[in-house]
Amino acid sequence: MLPLQQFQNFIAQHRLFEPGERVLAAVSGGRDSVVLAHLLSQAGIDFGIAHCNFQLRPSEALAEQDFTKNLAKSLNVPFYTTSFDTAAYADDKGISTQMAARQLRYDWFEQIRHSFNYDHIAVAHHQNDSVETILLNLTRGTGIAGMHGILPKNGLIIRPLLFLKRDEIDSIIADEHLAYMEDSSNASSKYARNKLRHEVIPRLKELNPKLEETFDNNIERFRELEQLLDLRVAELRTELLVFDGDEIHINIAAVKSLVPQRLLLFGLLSPYGFSETVIGDIISALDKHPGRIFEAPGYVIVLDRDKLILSESNKAIADTVLINREDSEVIYGKYKINLMHDDSPLIVKDNRMALSVDAETLIYPLTVRSWQEGDYFIPMGMTGRKKLSDYFISQKIPLNLKNGIPILVNGNGDVIWIGGYRGDERYKVSALTKKVIIFELYMLNL
């Protein structure tokens, strides 16, 4: 008999879906997915069958497509099918055939689910698949998340057969005389998962005949450990992450006190795309000089003097913007600079976002750019030169913000103004000034 009661109990225990919800079942025609389809049917669940033809084994693929179509007809459920040029997709994306097939099928399943109002997508993974996944993760390197195996529910993806082992599925097929299609690629050991299935796991079962049960128990422990870790990381987010505008600041002393440091810091920063390797680099740099920059796709962390500064990668910075004599405004990155001409020697005071300059000292075109190593200026009110890099340090300007500050440069290469901070003494308005240009800096709402 089909293990209907166990099937229903597993669905209820893990709250895979609610009564009345519709399920789209991914059916390849193999043993596992055939058992899934029959269990869904016998349980009276409103479901449809979706089948992908990956065109990797042309004659077999067409037979599997016809088989699943007839299976859907015999169960009186809707049938959806599509074909992919999987090899071409893999080549175009530079990924393995297996990864290409995975991406293609899940994207298509979601399209069908959404278009035909299904609530969940059911796939036929079982306990042995979970064991293989853990062993693969261990072989390649993994954190705790890689030890929990295949989850019964992950978003809209559900796996109602995880209560069954492969040999139990084989027994169901035999006892119920269920027809299925055998995928010849399953016998090949050229794929890592098949090598584990045919060569490694049988040896492990010689040591522990109840390998699946042992892994199932371990999986529960690792899931609980993962939940505990998630709770701790959530607490640390509240305690350590200080949101300051578009930035997140993390106190370095607090990072040093984390135990276990690498695991918890990875938990804090992995949502922003930082890998374990980069986390190790950050930890190694904590006691070194500030200025190190660590990158992830879309984000950057700067090691400042007493904190880590996390922000989105600055994509808004322009290369170089020229200002001609007739210009009244220019846009640089996330800033707008207005230019106002005045015949009176007007001096703007107590406003770091504006600067009065003696017009006769300007050589056009002017340039707005980011700072460069070796740049210097004479801070207004002083007589000595100061490197911009030293000025940034004295003003405690976070290192990740330096590159975004607009630097106004004269035609002769002199720095006139560190936009929003300080002007140059050589270009200030004096009693001899006849004409003034006022530069006003505005932040754009991007």
N, C-alpha and C positions, 0 to 999 in steps of 0.2 A: 504493500500500500504506500501511497505517497504520504510523507510525514506532514500532513496538513496541520495537525495541532501544534507541532513544534514550529512550523512556519508561521502560524498566526501568533504564537506566543512570542517568537523572536521579534516580529513586527511590533507587537504591543510593548514589549520590554524596552525596545530602543526607540519607540515612538517614530517609526519610519514614515508613517503617513496616517492620516485620520480616516475614519469610515466615510465613504462617499467621494474621496479624492481619486483623481484619475492618474494612472501610471503608464508611462511609456517604457516598454521593456526592450532593451537592446538584445537582439537574438541573432547570433552568428549561424546557428544551426548545429553547433557542437553540443556535447552532452550536457554541460552545465546550463547553458541558456535554454535548452529544450526542457529540462526539469523546471527551471524558473517559470517558463511559459505555462506549463501544465499546472504548477502549484497556484499561480495567479488565477488561472481559469477555474480550478476546483474551489478556490477560496471565494469565488464570486466577485472578484475585484474588476472594476471597470478599467480595462487596459488595452493598449494597442502594441503592435510589434513593429520595431524599426530595424532594418537590416542594411548593412553597408557592403558594397562590392568594391574592394580595394584594387582590383585588377592586377594582383600580384601572382595569382595562379589561375590564369584565364579559364581553363576548362572546369576546374574545381569550383571557382568562384561563381560561375553561372549556375552550376548544379546546386550550390548552397543557396543562391538567390531563389531559385525555383522551389527548393525544399521549404524554405522559411515562408514563402508566399503560400504554399499549400498548407503549411502548419497553421498559419493565421486563418486560412479559410476553414480548416477543420475545427478550429476553436471559435470560429465566428467572431473574430475581432479585426479591427482595422489593420491594414498593412501599409508600411511606408518603406521605400527603398531608394537608394541612390548609388552612383558609381563615382569613384575617384581615380584620378591618375596619380596614385600615391608616390610612385617613383619620381615623377617629374616634380611634384610638390617638395619631396625630401631634398632633391637636388637644388631646387630654387632657394630653399630656406637654409640649406647647409646642415641638415639634421639627419638622424638615422631614419630608416624606413619605419621602424616601430614607433618612433616619436611622431613622425608625420602622420601615420595612421591614427594615433591617439588624438592628435590635435584635430584632424579632419572629422573623425567620428563624433567627438564630443561637441564640436561647434555645430555639426549638423543635427545631432540629437537635440540640442538646445533650440535650434530653429524650428524643428518639428514640434517640440514641447510647447513652445510659445504660440506657434501658428494654429495648433489644433487643441489648445486649452488643456494640456496635461499638467498635472501638479508636480510630478516627480519623474525622474529617469531611473529605472531599475537596471542594474547590471549584475551579472551572475558570478561574482567573485565568491570563493568559498575559503575555508580555513587554510587549505594548503597554499592558496594564492597569498594569503597573509604571511605565512611562514616564509615563502619565497621572497616576498617583498622585504621583510626584515633582514634576511640573509644578504640580499642584494645591497641594502642600505649599509649594513655592517661592512661589507666588502669594499664599498666605495667611500665609506666614512659618513657618519651621521651623528646628529644630536639626539636628544630624547624624543623629539617628534618623529624621527625615523624608526623608533623602536616600538611605536604603538601599533604597527601593522596597518592594515586597511581598515578604515573606520566604517561602521555600519551605515553611517549617514554623514555626508559631507555636502552641506548646502542642499541642493535639490537632487543630488545623486544618492541613491539608496542601494544597499547591498543585502537583500533579504536572505541570501543563501550562506551567510557567514557562520551559521550554526552547523553546517555540513562539512564533512571531509570528502576528499576526492573518491576514496573507496566506497563511501556511503552513497555518493551520487552514482557510481558505477553499479552498485547493487540495486538502486531504484530503477535505473535504465533497464537492467536485466529482468527484475521482478515484474515491472510494468510493461515490458516489451515495447519500450518507447523507441521510435525511429530517430536517428540523428545522423549528422554528417561528420566524418573524421577529417580534421585539418592535417594534411600531411606535414606541414611545417612544424607541428607540435613534436614530431619525432626527431627533428634536427637539433643537434647540440651546438649549432653555430651561434644561437642566441644565448645570452647569459642566463636568462631565466630557465630555459630548457636544460642548460648544462647543470644548473642547481637541481632541477627536477629529476633528471635522469641519472646524474652521477654523484652529486653531493648528498642530497637528502636521503637516498637509500643507505648510504654509509652511516649517516647520523642515526638512522632508525635501527641500525645494528646495535648502536650504543644505547638507544632509548626507543623501544618499539612504540611508546606512547608520545612520540615527538610532538604531534599536533596538540594534544591535550596540555603538554608542558608549555608549549608556546602560547596557547590560549590563556593559561593562567598568568604567564609572564606579561602578556599583552595587557591584561587587566591591571597588573601592578604598575606597568609603565604609563598607562593612561592616567592612573591616579597620581603618579609622580608628576606627570605633565600638568595636570590640573593644579597641583600644589605649587608648581613652579609658576604657572600663569597667574595664580593669586598673588604670589610674592612679587612678581614683576609689576603687576597692576598697582600694588602698594607703593613700590619704588617709583613708578611713574608720577604718582601724586606727591611723593616726598622729594624727588630729585630734579624733575624736569621743571624748569622755570621758564615760562613763556614771556618773551620780551619782544613785542611787535611780531616781526616775521622770523624771529630767531627763537631757539630753545637753548638755554644755558644749563650746563650740568657741572656742579662744583667738583673740582678735581680731587679735593680731600675726601669727599663723599665716595667718589669712584674708587679711591684707594682702599677705603674701608669695607668695600663689598666682599662678602664671602659666601659662596665661591665667586671670585671676581669675574673671570672670563665668562662663565655661564650667565650670570645676572646682567652683565653689561651687554652681552649678545642679545639677551631678551629685551633689553631696553632699546637697542639700536637696530635690530634686525627688521622691524617694520619699515625702516627708512632705507632698506636695501643694503646695509653694511654686512659684509660676509664675516665669517669667523676669522679668516686670515687678517682682514683689516682690523677687527677687534683686537687681535693679538698685537698688531703694529701699534695701535693706540695705547694699549697697556704698557708696551715697551718704551713708549715715548713720554709717559707721564712725568718722569723726573728729569727730562731733558729740557733744552731751551725751547721757549714758545716759538710758534711760527709754522710748525708742521701742519700740513693739510692732508686730510684723508677723504677720499671720494667714493661715492656710490652713485649709481645711475639716478640723476636728478637731485642729489643732495651732497653736501660737503660739510665736514667737521674741521674746525680750526682749533688747534691746541693753543689757547691763550694763556695768560700768566697764571690764573687761578681757576680757570674753567674751560670746559669744552663748549664750543659754540657751533650749534647745528643749524644749518639753514639750507634752503633750496639753492641749487646751483644758479649762479647769477648769469642769466641768459640775456638780461636786458642791457648789458653794457655795450655801447657803440664802440667802434674802433677809434675813429677820429672825426670830429666835426669842425668844419671851418666857419669862422665868423667874418663876413665881409663888412666893409664900411657902411653899406646901406641896409644891413640886416637889422630888424627890430626884435626878432626872437629866433632861437634855435632850439632843437630838441636833442638831448644827449642822454641815451639810455632811458632811465625813469625820471629824468629831470627836464624842465623847460627853463631856459635862460632868456629873460627879457632884457632888452637894451634901451635905455632912455637917455636922450641927448639933452643937455641943459647948458645954457650959456652962463649960468651963475655958478660960482664955486660951491655947490651944495655938497655937504658931507653927510653921509648916512652914518648915524651912530647907534650903538647898542642893537644892531641887527645883523646877526651872523649870516643871514640869508641874502644880504645885499652889500654891495661894495661900490664906493665912489672912486673913480679913477681919473687922473688927469688925461684928457683926451689927446693932448699933443705928444704924450709919451708912447702912444700906441702905434704899432707897425702892423698893417694889415697884409694878408688875412691873419686874424688871431686863430688859435686852435684850442679846442676843448678835447681833452683826452684823459686817460687814466694815468696815475703816477708811474714813473719809471725809475729804476735803480740809478742813483747818481743825481736825481733831481734835487735842487736846493732852492731856497728863497731867503730873503731877509725879512723876518717877521716884522710886521708893522709896529713901530715904536722901538725897534732895536737897531743895532748897527752891524752885528755879526751875521754871517751866513749860517743857515741851519739846513741840514739834509731833511728832506720830507720824511724819510724813514724814521729819523730821530724825532721829528715833530709828532708823527703818529704815535710813537711810543710814549712821549711826554704827555700827550693828550689822552692816552689809554684808549685809543681808537681800536676796536676789535679788528684783528688781523683780516677777518673775512670781509670786512666792510671797506678796507682801504681801496681795493680795486674799483669800487663803485663810486668813489668820490670824484666829481668833475674837477679837473685841474685846468684853469684858464692860463694859456701860454701866449706870450707876445710873439710877434713875427720874428724877433731876434733870438727866440728860445728861452727868454726869461719867464719864470713862473710868476704870474701876476696875482693869482688868487687860488687858494685851496678852497674850493666852493663849499660854503656853509661853515667855514672855520676861520681862516685868517688871510688877509691880503699882504702884499709885499710893500715894504717901506719905500721902495724906489718909485712906486706908481701912485702914491697917495696924493690927495688934493692939498695944495699949499696956498699961501697968500699970493703966489705968482700965477696960479692956475687961472686960465681964461675960459676954458670949456671943460665940461665934466661929462663923463659917461657913467651912468649908474647901471650896474649889472644886478639883476634880481633873479634869485634862484627859487624855483617852485618844484615840489614833488608832484609828479603825475599820478593819477589814479589808474594804474594799469590793472 
